[in-house]
Amino acid sequence: MTAFAGKTLQFGVVPTETKKSMTGLDLLTGIKNGTLPAPPIQQVLDFRISRLKRGHTVFLYRCSARFVHGMCRAFYP
């Protein structure tokens, strides 16, 4: 578990049968709301689903000095 923007998340893998029974929007909504586990890579790269609607998803990424590249140069020159 980890916290991001005041929200504690559980990480894991959504069972295949659960994923098959849902739309992509329902799956991402469940991850965003915490009713489904977030993918483990989300914990490593420290990103979250910020906004979500049909056909549009916005991910919020927290830049870290350990991943300095073009996207983070403004914060870690």
HTML snippet that shows the backbone in 3Dmol.js (N, CA, C, O; Angstrom):
<script src="https://3Dmol.org/build/3Dmol-min.js"></script>
<div id="view" style="width:600px;height:400px;position:relative"></div>
<script>
const pdb = `
ATOM      1  N   MET A   1       0.842  -1.194   0.000  1.00  0.00           N
ATOM      2  CA  MET A   1       0.000   0.000   0.000  1.00  0.00           C
ATOM      3  C   MET A   1       0.873   1.237   0.000  1.00  0.00           C
ATOM      4  O   MET A   1       1.973   1.233   0.552  1.00  0.00           O
ATOM      5  N   THR A   2       0.389   2.272  -0.607  1.00  0.00           N
ATOM      6  CA  THR A   2       1.083   3.539  -0.605  1.00  0.00           C
ATOM      7  C   THR A   2       0.057   4.660  -0.670  1.00  0.00           C
ATOM      8  O   THR A   2      -1.095   4.446  -1.046  1.00  0.00           O
ATOM      9  N   ALA A   3       0.488   5.846  -0.302  1.00  0.00           N
ATOM     10  CA  ALA A   3      -0.418   6.996  -0.337  1.00  0.00           C
ATOM     11  C   ALA A   3       0.011   7.941  -1.445  1.00  0.00           C
ATOM     12  O   ALA A   3       1.204   8.122  -1.688  1.00  0.00           O
ATOM     13  N   PHE A   4      -0.944   8.530  -2.105  1.00  0.00           N
ATOM     14  CA  PHE A   4      -0.693   9.500  -3.157  1.00  0.00           C
ATOM     15  C   PHE A   4      -1.850  10.478  -3.102  1.00  0.00           C
ATOM     16  O   PHE A   4      -3.011  10.092  -3.234  1.00  0.00           O
ATOM     17  N   ALA A   5      -1.531  11.726  -2.911  1.00  0.00           N
ATOM     18  CA  ALA A   5      -2.562  12.775  -2.814  1.00  0.00           C
ATOM     19  C   ALA A   5      -3.597  12.421  -1.746  1.00  0.00           C
ATOM     20  O   ALA A   5      -4.796  12.622  -1.938  1.00  0.00           O
ATOM     21  N   GLY A   6      -3.121  11.894  -0.624  1.00  0.00           N
ATOM     22  CA  GLY A   6      -4.002  11.604   0.497  1.00  0.00           C
ATOM     23  C   GLY A   6      -4.813  10.334   0.370  1.00  0.00           C
ATOM     24  O   GLY A   6      -5.649  10.050   1.228  1.00  0.00           O
ATOM     25  N   LYS A   7      -4.587   9.560  -0.682  1.00  0.00           N
ATOM     26  CA  LYS A   7      -5.361   8.347  -0.916  1.00  0.00           C
ATOM     27  C   LYS A   7      -4.441   7.136  -0.791  1.00  0.00           C
ATOM     28  O   LYS A   7      -3.370   7.109  -1.396  1.00  0.00           O
ATOM     29  N   THR A   8      -4.845   6.144  -0.020  1.00  0.00           N
ATOM     30  CA  THR A   8      -4.067   4.926   0.120  1.00  0.00           C
ATOM     31  C   THR A   8      -4.528   3.922  -0.921  1.00  0.00           C
ATOM     32  O   THR A   8      -5.725   3.676  -1.073  1.00  0.00           O
ATOM     33  N   LEU A   9      -3.569   3.341  -1.639  1.00  0.00           N
ATOM     34  CA  LEU A   9      -3.885   2.397  -2.702  1.00  0.00           C
ATOM     35  C   LEU A   9      -3.364   1.009  -2.378  1.00  0.00           C
ATOM     36  O   LEU A   9      -2.327   0.855  -1.733  1.00  0.00           O
ATOM     37  N   GLN A  10      -4.091   0.008  -2.830  1.00  0.00           N
ATOM     38  CA  GLN A  10      -3.641  -1.380  -2.762  1.00  0.00           C
ATOM     39  C   GLN A  10      -3.112  -1.736  -4.143  1.00  0.00           C
ATOM     40  O   GLN A  10      -3.665  -1.304  -5.155  1.00  0.00           O
ATOM     41  N   PHE A  11      -2.053  -2.515  -4.186  1.00  0.00           N
ATOM     42  CA  PHE A  11      -1.466  -2.924  -5.459  1.00  0.00           C
ATOM     43  C   PHE A  11      -1.601  -4.423  -5.624  1.00  0.00           C
ATOM     44  O   PHE A  11      -1.524  -5.173  -4.650  1.00  0.00           O
ATOM     45  N   GLY A  12      -1.800  -4.855  -6.844  1.00  0.00           N
ATOM     46  CA  GLY A  12      -1.933  -6.276  -7.126  1.00  0.00           C
ATOM     47  C   GLY A  12      -2.380  -6.477  -8.559  1.00  0.00           C
ATOM     48  O   GLY A  12      -2.226  -5.597  -9.405  1.00  0.00           O
ATOM     49  N   VAL A  13      -2.933  -7.644  -8.815  1.00  0.00           N
ATOM     50  CA  VAL A  13      -3.372  -7.994 -10.163  1.00  0.00           C
ATOM     51  C   VAL A  13      -4.863  -8.302 -10.118  1.00  0.00           C
ATOM     52  O   VAL A  13      -5.323  -9.081  -9.282  1.00  0.00           O
ATOM     53  N   VAL A  14      -5.600  -7.691 -11.012  1.00  0.00           N
ATOM     54  CA  VAL A  14      -7.029  -7.968 -11.114  1.00  0.00           C
ATOM     55  C   VAL A  14      -7.176  -9.329 -11.800  1.00  0.00           C
ATOM     56  O   VAL A  14      -6.596  -9.543 -12.864  1.00  0.00           O
ATOM     57  N   PRO A  15      -7.936 -10.245 -11.212  1.00  0.00           N
ATOM     58  CA  PRO A  15      -8.106 -11.568 -11.821  1.00  0.00           C
ATOM     59  C   PRO A  15      -8.647 -11.481 -13.246  1.00  0.00           C
ATOM     60  O   PRO A  15      -9.469 -10.617 -13.552  1.00  0.00           O
ATOM     61  N   THR A  16      -8.187 -12.374 -14.108  1.00  0.00           N
ATOM     62  CA  THR A  16      -8.578 -12.374 -15.518  1.00  0.00           C
ATOM     63  C   THR A  16     -10.083 -12.434 -15.688  1.00  0.00           C
ATOM     64  O   THR A  16     -10.639 -11.701 -16.506  1.00  0.00           O
ATOM     65  N   GLU A  17     -10.750 -13.286 -14.939  1.00  0.00           N
ATOM     66  CA  GLU A  17     -12.210 -13.405 -15.075  1.00  0.00           C
ATOM     67  C   GLU A  17     -12.914 -12.100 -14.702  1.00  0.00           C
ATOM     68  O   GLU A  17     -13.931 -11.745 -15.298  1.00  0.00           O
ATOM     69  N   THR A  18     -12.375 -11.402 -13.730  1.00  0.00           N
ATOM     70  CA  THR A  18     -12.956 -10.104 -13.345  1.00  0.00           C
ATOM     71  C   THR A  18     -12.784  -9.116 -14.485  1.00  0.00           C
ATOM     72  O   THR A  18     -13.725  -8.406 -14.841  1.00  0.00           O
ATOM     73  N   LYS A  19     -11.589  -9.065 -15.060  1.00  0.00           N
ATOM     74  CA  LYS A  19     -11.331  -8.135 -16.166  1.00  0.00           C
ATOM     75  C   LYS A  19     -12.215  -8.430 -17.369  1.00  0.00           C
ATOM     76  O   LYS A  19     -12.716  -7.513 -18.019  1.00  0.00           O
ATOM     77  N   LYS A  20     -12.407  -9.719 -17.665  1.00  0.00           N
ATOM     78  CA  LYS A  20     -13.214 -10.103 -18.818  1.00  0.00           C
ATOM     79  C   LYS A  20     -14.673  -9.683 -18.673  1.00  0.00           C
ATOM     80  O   LYS A  20     -15.369  -9.480 -19.668  1.00  0.00           O
ATOM     81  N   SER A  21     -15.126  -9.556 -17.446  1.00  0.00           N
ATOM     82  CA  SER A  21     -16.539  -9.227 -17.210  1.00  0.00           C
ATOM     83  C   SER A  21     -16.794  -7.720 -17.172  1.00  0.00           C
ATOM     84  O   SER A  21     -17.925  -7.292 -16.938  1.00  0.00           O
ATOM     85  N   MET A  22     -15.762  -6.916 -17.398  1.00  0.00           N
ATOM     86  CA  MET A  22     -15.889  -5.466 -17.274  1.00  0.00           C
ATOM     87  C   MET A  22     -15.500  -4.767 -18.564  1.00  0.00           C
ATOM     88  O   MET A  22     -14.774  -5.318 -19.392  1.00  0.00           O
ATOM     89  N   THR A  23     -15.994  -3.546 -18.722  1.00  0.00           N
ATOM     90  CA  THR A  23     -15.488  -2.690 -19.795  1.00  0.00           C
ATOM     91  C   THR A  23     -14.171  -2.074 -19.315  1.00  0.00           C
ATOM     92  O   THR A  23     -13.865  -2.102 -18.123  1.00  0.00           O
ATOM     93  N   GLY A  24     -13.412  -1.532 -20.230  1.00  0.00           N
ATOM     94  CA  GLY A  24     -12.174  -0.860 -19.854  1.00  0.00           C
ATOM     95  C   GLY A  24     -12.421   0.314 -18.925  1.00  0.00           C
ATOM     96  O   GLY A  24     -11.653   0.558 -17.994  1.00  0.00           O
ATOM     97  N   LEU A  25     -13.502   1.039 -19.185  1.00  0.00           N
ATOM     98  CA  LEU A  25     -13.851   2.182 -18.337  1.00  0.00           C
ATOM     99  C   LEU A  25     -14.187   1.723 -16.919  1.00  0.00           C
ATOM    100  O   LEU A  25     -13.775   2.351 -15.943  1.00  0.00           O
ATOM    101  N   ASP A  26     -14.941   0.618 -16.810  1.00  0.00           N
ATOM    102  CA  ASP A  26     -15.267   0.083 -15.481  1.00  0.00           C
ATOM    103  C   ASP A  26     -14.010  -0.375 -14.743  1.00  0.00           C
ATOM    104  O   ASP A  26     -13.879  -0.169 -13.537  1.00  0.00           O
ATOM    105  N   LEU A  27     -13.090  -0.998 -15.476  1.00  0.00           N
ATOM    106  CA  LEU A  27     -11.846  -1.464 -14.869  1.00  0.00           C
ATOM    107  C   LEU A  27     -11.029  -0.285 -14.327  1.00  0.00           C
ATOM    108  O   LEU A  27     -10.595  -0.307 -13.175  1.00  0.00           O
ATOM    109  N   LEU A  28     -10.824   0.731 -15.149  1.00  0.00           N
ATOM    110  CA  LEU A  28     -10.048   1.890 -14.707  1.00  0.00           C
ATOM    111  C   LEU A  28     -10.761   2.666 -13.591  1.00  0.00           C
ATOM    112  O   LEU A  28     -10.110   3.208 -12.698  1.00  0.00           O
ATOM    113  N   THR A  29     -12.081   2.716 -13.644  1.00  0.00           N
ATOM    114  CA  THR A  29     -12.835   3.374 -12.575  1.00  0.00           C
ATOM    115  C   THR A  29     -12.642   2.637 -11.259  1.00  0.00           C
ATOM    116  O   THR A  29     -12.473   3.267 -10.215  1.00  0.00           O
ATOM    117  N   GLY A  30     -12.665   1.307 -11.298  1.00  0.00           N
ATOM    118  CA  GLY A  30     -12.440   0.509 -10.097  1.00  0.00           C
ATOM    119  C   GLY A  30     -11.050   0.717  -9.525  1.00  0.00           C
ATOM    120  O   GLY A  30     -10.879   0.785  -8.308  1.00  0.00           O
ATOM    121  N   ILE A  31     -10.058   0.818 -10.394  1.00  0.00           N
ATOM    122  CA  ILE A  31      -8.691   1.075  -9.932  1.00  0.00           C
ATOM    123  C   ILE A  31      -8.606   2.476  -9.327  1.00  0.00           C
ATOM    124  O   ILE A  31      -8.020   2.661  -8.260  1.00  0.00           O
ATOM    125  N   LYS A  32      -9.188   3.451 -10.005  1.00  0.00           N
ATOM    126  CA  LYS A  32      -9.149   4.831  -9.505  1.00  0.00           C
ATOM    127  C   LYS A  32      -9.854   4.967  -8.155  1.00  0.00           C
ATOM    128  O   LYS A  32      -9.374   5.679  -7.273  1.00  0.00           O
ATOM    129  N   ASN A  33     -10.988   4.288  -7.994  1.00  0.00           N
ATOM    130  CA  ASN A  33     -11.767   4.384  -6.756  1.00  0.00           C
ATOM    131  C   ASN A  33     -11.238   3.499  -5.633  1.00  0.00           C
ATOM    132  O   ASN A  33     -11.654   3.633  -4.482  1.00  0.00           O
ATOM    133  N   GLY A  34     -10.326   2.600  -5.970  1.00  0.00           N
ATOM    134  CA  GLY A  34      -9.761   1.722  -4.949  1.00  0.00           C
ATOM    135  C   GLY A  34     -10.541   0.442  -4.714  1.00  0.00           C
ATOM    136  O   GLY A  34     -10.211  -0.316  -3.802  1.00  0.00           O
ATOM    137  N   THR A  35     -11.575   0.179  -5.518  1.00  0.00           N
ATOM    138  CA  THR A  35     -12.315  -1.072  -5.368  1.00  0.00           C
ATOM    139  C   THR A  35     -11.590  -2.230  -6.060  1.00  0.00           C
ATOM    140  O   THR A  35     -11.879  -3.396  -5.787  1.00  0.00           O
ATOM    141  N   LEU A  36     -10.659  -1.913  -6.946  1.00  0.00           N
ATOM    142  CA  LEU A  36      -9.788  -2.907  -7.583  1.00  0.00           C
ATOM    143  C   LEU A  36      -8.346  -2.514  -7.313  1.00  0.00           C
ATOM    144  O   LEU A  36      -8.050  -1.331  -7.150  1.00  0.00           O
ATOM    145  N   PRO A  37      -7.435  -3.495  -7.263  1.00  0.00           N
ATOM    146  CA  PRO A  37      -6.038  -3.149  -7.003  1.00  0.00           C
ATOM    147  C   PRO A  37      -5.406  -2.432  -8.186  1.00  0.00           C
ATOM    148  O   PRO A  37      -5.721  -2.715  -9.341  1.00  0.00           O
ATOM    149  N   ALA A  38      -4.526  -1.515  -7.886  1.00  0.00           N
ATOM    150  CA  ALA A  38      -3.769  -0.812  -8.918  1.00  0.00           C
ATOM    151  C   ALA A  38      -2.630  -1.721  -9.388  1.00  0.00           C
ATOM    152  O   ALA A  38      -2.143  -2.540  -8.609  1.00  0.00           O
ATOM    153  N   PRO A  39      -2.197  -1.592 -10.645  1.00  0.00           N
ATOM    154  CA  PRO A  39      -1.106  -2.434 -11.131  1.00  0.00           C
ATOM    155  C   PRO A  39       0.197  -2.115 -10.398  1.00  0.00           C
ATOM    156  O   PRO A  39       0.450  -0.953 -10.083  1.00  0.00           O
ATOM    157  N   PRO A  40       1.027  -3.123 -10.120  1.00  0.00           N
ATOM    158  CA  PRO A  40       2.272  -2.898  -9.377  1.00  0.00           C
ATOM    159  C   PRO A  40       3.197  -1.846  -9.996  1.00  0.00           C
ATOM    160  O   PRO A  40       3.897  -1.141  -9.269  1.00  0.00           O
ATOM    161  N   ILE A  41       3.209  -1.732 -11.326  1.00  0.00           N
ATOM    162  CA  ILE A  41       4.076  -0.741 -11.979  1.00  0.00           C
ATOM    163  C   ILE A  41       3.692   0.675 -11.557  1.00  0.00           C
ATOM    164  O   ILE A  41       4.522   1.583 -11.593  1.00  0.00           O
ATOM    165  N   GLN A  42       2.453   0.859 -11.163  1.00  0.00           N
ATOM    166  CA  GLN A  42       1.991   2.171 -10.709  1.00  0.00           C
ATOM    167  C   GLN A  42       2.707   2.593  -9.435  1.00  0.00           C
ATOM    168  O   GLN A  42       2.958   3.780  -9.225  1.00  0.00           O
ATOM    169  N   GLN A  43       3.033   1.641  -8.597  1.00  0.00           N
ATOM    170  CA  GLN A  43       3.751   1.936  -7.359  1.00  0.00           C
ATOM    171  C   GLN A  43       5.197   2.334  -7.657  1.00  0.00           C
ATOM    172  O   GLN A  43       5.746   3.236  -7.023  1.00  0.00           O
ATOM    173  N   VAL A  44       5.798   1.658  -8.617  1.00  0.00           N
ATOM    174  CA  VAL A  44       7.196   1.928  -8.957  1.00  0.00           C
ATOM    175  C   VAL A  44       7.348   3.288  -9.634  1.00  0.00           C
ATOM    176  O   VAL A  44       8.239   4.061  -9.281  1.00  0.00           O
ATOM    177  N   LEU A  45       6.493   3.581 -10.591  1.00  0.00           N
ATOM    178  CA  LEU A  45       6.605   4.823 -11.359  1.00  0.00           C
ATOM    179  C   LEU A  45       5.838   5.987 -10.751  1.00  0.00           C
ATOM    180  O   LEU A  45       5.961   7.118 -11.223  1.00  0.00           O
ATOM    181  N   ASP A  46       5.050   5.733  -9.713  1.00  0.00           N
ATOM    182  CA  ASP A  46       4.359   6.772  -8.954  1.00  0.00           C
ATOM    183  C   ASP A  46       3.431   7.627  -9.820  1.00  0.00           C
ATOM    184  O   ASP A  46       3.559   8.850  -9.867  1.00  0.00           O
ATOM    185  N   PHE A  47       2.497   6.962 -10.502  1.00  0.00           N
ATOM    186  CA  PHE A  47       1.477   7.684 -11.258  1.00  0.00           C
ATOM    187  C   PHE A  47       0.102   7.220 -10.808  1.00  0.00           C
ATOM    188  O   PHE A  47      -0.041   6.137 -10.241  1.00  0.00           O
ATOM    189  N   ARG A  48      -0.903   8.039 -11.062  1.00  0.00           N
ATOM    190  CA  ARG A  48      -2.272   7.733 -10.678  1.00  0.00           C
ATOM    191  C   ARG A  48      -3.226   8.206 -11.768  1.00  0.00           C
ATOM    192  O   ARG A  48      -2.884   9.061 -12.586  1.00  0.00           O
ATOM    193  N   ILE A  49      -4.414   7.641 -11.764  1.00  0.00           N
ATOM    194  CA  ILE A  49      -5.453   8.106 -12.669  1.00  0.00           C
ATOM    195  C   ILE A  49      -6.043   9.366 -12.045  1.00  0.00           C
ATOM    196  O   ILE A  49      -6.565   9.336 -10.930  1.00  0.00           O
ATOM    197  N   SER A  50      -5.955  10.455 -12.769  1.00  0.00           N
ATOM    198  CA  SER A  50      -6.440  11.735 -12.259  1.00  0.00           C
ATOM    199  C   SER A  50      -7.886  11.993 -12.674  1.00  0.00           C
ATOM    200  O   SER A  50      -8.733  12.312 -11.840  1.00  0.00           O
ATOM    201  N   ARG A  51      -8.161  11.852 -13.972  1.00  0.00           N
ATOM    202  CA  ARG A  51      -9.510  12.068 -14.507  1.00  0.00           C
ATOM    203  C   ARG A  51      -9.844  10.934 -15.463  1.00  0.00           C
ATOM    204  O   ARG A  51      -8.977  10.387 -16.145  1.00  0.00           O
ATOM    205  N   LEU A  52     -11.110  10.602 -15.490  1.00  0.00           N
ATOM    206  CA  LEU A  52     -11.510   9.450 -16.272  1.00  0.00           C
ATOM    207  C   LEU A  52     -12.934   9.635 -16.793  1.00  0.00           C
ATOM    208  O   LEU A  52     -13.860   9.900 -16.027  1.00  0.00           O
ATOM    209  N   LYS A  53     -13.088   9.492 -18.085  1.00  0.00           N
ATOM    210  CA  LYS A  53     -14.418   9.463 -18.699  1.00  0.00           C
ATOM    211  C   LYS A  53     -14.282   8.660 -19.991  1.00  0.00           C
ATOM    212  O   LYS A  53     -13.168   8.384 -20.438  1.00  0.00           O
ATOM    213  N   ARG A  54     -15.376   8.299 -20.572  1.00  0.00           N
ATOM    214  CA  ARG A  54     -15.334   7.483 -21.776  1.00  0.00           C
ATOM    215  C   ARG A  54     -14.493   8.151 -22.863  1.00  0.00           C
ATOM    216  O   ARG A  54     -14.765   9.282 -23.266  1.00  0.00           O
ATOM    217  N   GLY A  55     -13.480   7.443 -23.327  1.00  0.00           N
ATOM    218  CA  GLY A  55     -12.616   7.950 -24.389  1.00  0.00           C
ATOM    219  C   GLY A  55     -11.519   8.888 -23.930  1.00  0.00           C
ATOM    220  O   GLY A  55     -10.782   9.422 -24.759  1.00  0.00           O
ATOM    221  N   HIS A  56     -11.389   9.105 -22.619  1.00  0.00           N
ATOM    222  CA  HIS A  56     -10.394  10.078 -22.131  1.00  0.00           C
ATOM    223  C   HIS A  56      -9.935   9.707 -20.718  1.00  0.00           C
ATOM    224  O   HIS A  56     -10.740   9.602 -19.794  1.00  0.00           O
ATOM    225  N   THR A  57      -8.638   9.514 -20.579  1.00  0.00           N
ATOM    226  CA  THR A  57      -8.060   9.229 -19.261  1.00  0.00           C
ATOM    227  C   THR A  57      -6.839  10.112 -19.066  1.00  0.00           C
ATOM    228  O   THR A  57      -6.009  10.235 -19.966  1.00  0.00           O
ATOM    229  N   VAL A  58      -6.725  10.726 -17.897  1.00  0.00           N
ATOM    230  CA  VAL A  58      -5.570  11.554 -17.565  1.00  0.00           C
ATOM    231  C   VAL A  58      -4.851  10.908 -16.396  1.00  0.00           C
ATOM    232  O   VAL A  58      -5.442  10.636 -15.352  1.00  0.00           O
ATOM    233  N   PHE A  59      -3.556  10.668 -16.595  1.00  0.00           N
ATOM    234  CA  PHE A  59      -2.722  10.105 -15.542  1.00  0.00           C
ATOM    235  C   PHE A  59      -1.874  11.222 -14.947  1.00  0.00           C
ATOM    236  O   PHE A  59      -1.338  12.057 -15.675  1.00  0.00           O
ATOM    237  N   LEU A  60      -1.755  11.235 -13.639  1.00  0.00           N
ATOM    238  CA  LEU A  60      -0.925  12.207 -12.936  1.00  0.00           C
ATOM    239  C   LEU A  60       0.348  11.492 -12.516  1.00  0.00           C
ATOM    240  O   LEU A  60       0.298  10.462 -11.844  1.00  0.00           O
ATOM    241  N   TYR A  61       1.482  12.037 -12.910  1.00  0.00           N
ATOM    242  CA  TYR A  61       2.781  11.442 -12.637  1.00  0.00           C
ATOM    243  C   TYR A  61       3.567  12.362 -11.725  1.00  0.00           C
ATOM    244  O   TYR A  61       3.670  13.561 -11.986  1.00  0.00           O
ATOM    245  N   ARG A  62       4.116  11.815 -10.666  1.00  0.00           N
ATOM    246  CA  ARG A  62       4.944  12.607  -9.749  1.00  0.00           C
ATOM    247  C   ARG A  62       6.408  12.387 -10.140  1.00  0.00           C
ATOM    248  O   ARG A  62       6.942  11.286 -10.008  1.00  0.00           O
ATOM    249  N   CYS A  63       7.042  13.461 -10.623  1.00  0.00           N
ATOM    250  CA  CYS A  63       8.448  13.357 -11.032  1.00  0.00           C
ATOM    251  C   CYS A  63       9.336  13.040  -9.840  1.00  0.00           C
ATOM    252  O   CYS A  63       9.109  13.513  -8.726  1.00  0.00           O
ATOM    253  N   SER A  64      10.338  12.240 -10.099  1.00  0.00           N
ATOM    254  CA  SER A  64      11.273  11.845  -9.062  1.00  0.00           C
ATOM    255  C   SER A  64      12.689  12.020  -9.587  1.00  0.00           C
ATOM    256  O   SER A  64      12.945  11.797 -10.770  1.00  0.00           O
ATOM    257  N   ALA A  65      13.583  12.406  -8.744  1.00  0.00           N
ATOM    258  CA  ALA A  65      14.973  12.599  -9.151  1.00  0.00           C
ATOM    259  C   ALA A  65      15.586  11.305  -9.695  1.00  0.00           C
ATOM    260  O   ALA A  65      16.531  11.354 -10.483  1.00  0.00           O
ATOM    261  N   ARG A  66      15.060  10.158  -9.286  1.00  0.00           N
ATOM    262  CA  ARG A  66      15.627   8.891  -9.776  1.00  0.00           C
ATOM    263  C   ARG A  66      15.235   8.605 -11.210  1.00  0.00           C
ATOM    264  O   ARG A  66      15.812   7.711 -11.830  1.00  0.00           O
ATOM    265  N   PHE A  67      14.280   9.329 -11.757  1.00  0.00           N
ATOM    266  CA  PHE A  67      13.867   9.146 -13.148  1.00  0.00           C
ATOM    267  C   PHE A  67      14.026  10.435 -13.935  1.00  0.00           C
ATOM    268  O   PHE A  67      13.093  10.848 -14.623  1.00  0.00           O
ATOM    269  N   VAL A  68      15.163  11.071 -13.855  1.00  0.00           N
ATOM    270  CA  VAL A  68      15.365  12.346 -14.535  1.00  0.00           C
ATOM    271  C   VAL A  68      15.459  12.102 -16.042  1.00  0.00           C
ATOM    272  O   VAL A  68      16.305  11.344 -16.517  1.00  0.00           O
ATOM    273  N   HIS A  69      14.587  12.750 -16.761  1.00  0.00           N
ATOM    274  CA  HIS A  69      14.570  12.711 -18.224  1.00  0.00           C
ATOM    275  C   HIS A  69      13.851  13.970 -18.690  1.00  0.00           C
ATOM    276  O   HIS A  69      13.581  14.855 -17.878  1.00  0.00           O
ATOM    277  N   GLY A  70      13.544  14.068 -19.945  1.00  0.00           N
ATOM    278  CA  GLY A  70      12.953  15.283 -20.500  1.00  0.00           C
ATOM    279  C   GLY A  70      11.724  15.785 -19.768  1.00  0.00           C
ATOM    280  O   GLY A  70      11.559  16.993 -19.599  1.00  0.00           O
ATOM    281  N   MET A  71      10.854  14.878 -19.328  1.00  0.00           N
ATOM    282  CA  MET A  71       9.629  15.296 -18.667  1.00  0.00           C
ATOM    283  C   MET A  71       9.904  15.944 -17.315  1.00  0.00           C
ATOM    284  O   MET A  71       9.134  16.792 -16.865  1.00  0.00           O
ATOM    285  N   CYS A  72      10.995  15.551 -16.667  1.00  0.00           N
ATOM    286  CA  CYS A  72      11.283  16.050 -15.319  1.00  0.00           C
ATOM    287  C   CYS A  72      12.337  17.154 -15.287  1.00  0.00           C
ATOM    288  O   CYS A  72      12.622  17.685 -14.214  1.00  0.00           O
ATOM    289  N   ARG A  73      12.912  17.512 -16.408  1.00  0.00           N
ATOM    290  CA  ARG A  73      14.002  18.498 -16.408  1.00  0.00           C
ATOM    291  C   ARG A  73      13.604  19.830 -15.810  1.00  0.00           C
ATOM    292  O   ARG A  73      14.430  20.515 -15.207  1.00  0.00           O
ATOM    293  N   ALA A  74      12.355  20.200 -15.971  1.00  0.00           N
ATOM    294  CA  ALA A  74      11.911  21.477 -15.410  1.00  0.00           C
ATOM    295  C   ALA A  74      11.992  21.464 -13.881  1.00  0.00           C
ATOM    296  O   ALA A  74      12.162  22.510 -13.255  1.00  0.00           O
ATOM    297  N   PHE A  75      11.869  20.275 -13.285  1.00  0.00           N
ATOM    298  CA  PHE A  75      11.881  20.164 -11.839  1.00  0.00           C
ATOM    299  C   PHE A  75      13.249  19.772 -11.290  1.00  0.00           C
ATOM    300  O   PHE A  75      13.594  20.128 -10.163  1.00  0.00           O
ATOM    301  N   TYR A  76      14.032  19.035 -12.089  1.00  0.00           N
ATOM    302  CA  TYR A  76      15.361  18.557 -11.671  1.00  0.00           C
ATOM    303  C   TYR A  76      16.361  18.850 -12.769  1.00  0.00           C
ATOM    304  O   TYR A  76      16.752  17.943 -13.503  1.00  0.00           O
ATOM    305  N   PRO A  77      16.791  20.122 -12.899  1.00  0.00           N
ATOM    306  CA  PRO A  77      17.718  20.498 -13.991  1.00  0.00           C
ATOM    307  C   PRO A  77      19.085  19.842 -13.838  1.00  0.00           C
ATOM    308  O   PRO A  77      19.968  20.056 -14.668  1.00  0.00           O
TER     309      PRO A  77
END
`;
const viewer = $3Dmol.createViewer("view");
viewer.addModel(pdb, "pdb");
viewer.setStyle({}, {cartoon: {color: "spectrum"}});
viewer.zoomTo();
viewer.render();
</script>
